[in-house]
Structures are given as structure tokens and as C-alpha cells.
């Protein structure tokens, strides 16, 4: 197994709140992962097999995020995060080195399951990629990472991210603020993903220069987008006309990823989802890939997979009873 060395600069918090009393938290991690973890001033140096170092990086990232909420961490906090990350990493797909999607200011982004690896490869090989699957499978996050990588590599000149605000409906008129302030809560997941990949100042500049646009789906009508990466999130809540409108916004040298969960359709009056129609009529067309992720690909808290499975079993039970 390839050995690697990684250095983490600790800024914005007291390192002692991470290390624990007499470095007990670091000792716990060393023993669990059987790796070398050395503190030198504001630097933390990790040495060991590549996959082990990746796991330690994930654990440390989670612990550092906990510090503002909990203050000094204790071994219980460390064990909780290790158990969560270990459970997730047991099903990580150890893909080839070129499966790394993006190097960010917070670390490496890469597929974490076989399904995510297939999704990533499909997005590289096709101009339009559909990613369908339950919550927590990385559909949106990976789509944003692929688009940011394409922007950094000068493959496209801008990124346009959109999603339907179905939940808003007529209630938008009753919310305070202008239209942007009313719509932004529905676009928050897209902002969150981008902020985790692009430094704050650069992200702000991208928004001001319209290098990155995050807009409601209704604002896409009438546009033709050249040299752009388009992402449509929550596509299960589009109508047939909205889906067709989005797909036909693609201009020269543009690519698109469409994500959605067909078990979570919020359209009124049992209206057919534009995502379901698109999957039916576009399958088999060259240049269009349809990737289906499952609960095996869930990479959030380990309970998320169990929750999804429980609801699916309940739904299957109801169908059998109705029949």
C-alpha cells in the first residue's frame, strides 16, 4: 500500500482543544489508525498508507468543525467521529489515482463508492449526465465538484446552477424581502457546496463577475448558455416543459448534470415529473448518461442509510398490502 505524508496547518482555533489533555485525543487516533500523527507548533503531520491518511484527514476535518460548537474535545467526541467515518469508509471504492475530482482548500474530493465512481466517469465521457438516487449519495456535491474542476481547468468559462422552487409556490408572496431573498433559501444547498470548494474571496468574486450563477429554474427561460457547465438540482420537481426548457439552454461547448430523487416528487396533483419523462425518452442517446445511485452509495451519517432503507421497506409493505 502506497505510503504518504500530509501536513495540516491549524489556524482559527487552539490546537490544545483538538489534541486533548496530554495529547489523549491524538494518542487515541494513533492507536486506532496505527499511523504516525505528529504535532509541531501549528502543523499536524500525518504519515501512513494513503487510504489511512485519507480517513484521518476526514476525522480531523469533522473534529475541527466541532470545536466552535463544543469547545475543547474529549476522547468521547473523537471515538464518535472515528466510528462514523470508519463506517462510511468501509464501503469506499479505492479507485485509481485519476479518480480524484478536485483539489480544494479543504482537501481532496473524490468518489467514495463504486456508484459514485461510475457517475464521475459518466460525467467526463458525456455532455449530459443524469444522476438519480436517494439523499446522501453525493449527487449534488459531486456534480458541483465536477463543474468547479472544469472551470479551474479552463474547460468552461462559467458555471450555472439551478433548481426549481416548487416548495415556494404561492407562499413566496408572503415571505419578507425581495425576490432574491425569498428564493435564496431554496438555493442554499448549492451555495453550501460551492463554499466548501472555493475560497470565500474567490467565490464572492465569481458571483460578482457572473462566473458562477445560482438561479431559480424559472430564470433560465430564453437563455442560450455557451461554454458553460449547467447543473439542475432537485430535478424530480420539474415539469416536462421545464425539463425540456433546461436541456435546450445548452449552447456550444456546454455540459450539464441533472440530479434528482424520483421517490421525493413534490409536484402538485400527482403531476408527472419531468425527470421521469426525460429518463424514459432520452435513454440510449449517445452523449447522454443515466446513472442510478442507491443506498449503498450513501456517504452521510451511517444512520441516513438505515433511515432510507426503513422508509423503503415501509413503502414496499404498503404496496403489497394495497395489491
C-alpha positions, 0 to 999 in steps of 0.5 A: 500500500502506497505510503504518504505524508500530509501536513495540516496547518491549524489556524482559527482555533487552539490546537490544545482543544483538538489534541486533548489533555496530554495529547489523549485525543491524538494518542487515541487516533494513533492507536486506532489508525496505527499511523504516525500523527505528529504535532509541531507548533501549528502543523499536524503531520500525518504519515501512513498508507494513503487510504489511512491518511485519507480517513484521518484527514476526514476525522480531523476535518469533522473534529475541527468543525466541532470545536466552535460548537463544543469547545475543547474535545474529549476522547468521547467526541473523537471515538464518535467521529472515528466510528462514523467515518470508519463506517462510511469508509468501509464501503469506499471504492479505492479507485485509481489515482485519476479518480480524484475530482478536485483539489480544494482548500479543504482537501481532496474530493473524490468518489467514495463508492463504486456508484459514485465512481461510475457517475464521475466517469459518466460525467467526463465521457458525456455532455449530459449526465443524469444522476438519480438516487436517494439523499446522501449519495453525493449527487449534488456535491459531486456534480458541483465538484465536477463543474468547479474542476472544469472551470479551474481547468479552463474547460468552461468559462462559467458555471450555472446552477439551478433548481426549481422552487416548487416548495415556494409556490404561492407562499413566496408572496408572503415571505419578507424581502425581495425576490432574491431573498425569498428564493435564496433559501431554496438555493442554499444547498448549492451555495453550501457546496460551492463554499466548501470548494472555493475560497470565500474571496474567490467565490464572492468574486465569481458571483460578482463577475457572473462566473458562477450563477445560482438561479431559480429554474424559472430564470433560465427561460430564453437563455442560450448558455455557451461554454458553460457547465449547467447543473439542475438540482432537485430535478424530480420537481420539474415539469416536462416543459421545464425539463425540456426548457433546461436541456435546450439552454445548452449552447456550444461547448456546454455540459450539464448534470441533472440530479434528482430523487424520483421517490421525493416528487413534490409536484402538485396533483400527482403531476408527472415529473419531468425527470421521469419523462426525460429518463424514459425518452432520452435513454440510449442517446449517445452523449447522454448518461443515466446513472442510478445511485442507491443506498449503498452509495450513501456517504452521510451519517451511517444512520441516513442509510438505515433511515432510507432503507426503513422508509423503503421497506415501509413503502414496499409493505404498503404496496403489497398490502394495497395489491 
